[in-house]
Amino acid sequence: MTAAIKPSVATPQFRTALLRALKNDFPSCEPHIHPAAGARVAFQLFDADGNARSQLVTISRHTTDTLTRSGLYRMIQNAGATDTGFPKELGGR
């Protein structure tokens, strides 16, 4: 049996899956996809008032936990908090 093929993060299919995961895991925020150099994708979360609730998070490669709740939480926390804090799903204001 061969290993599952992981899609490149630069594909529309990966971006759609990323948006779906972000909207499910962070319903209080609106994800915005940003252009990133090379075969990467970047996103940032904003609350209903338009305040940034995450720093810009760049994904370079797809791993087994990239689109999981714990993987997304880890990436957002590693990027650092904004002046308005993390999303409420991560214990922010």
Buried (B, 14 or more C-beta within 10 A) or exposed (E): EEEEEEEEBBEEEBBEBBBEBBEEBBEEBBBBEEEBEEEBBBBBBBBEEEBBBBBBBBBEEBEEEBBEEEBBBEBBBEBEBBEBBBBBBBEBE
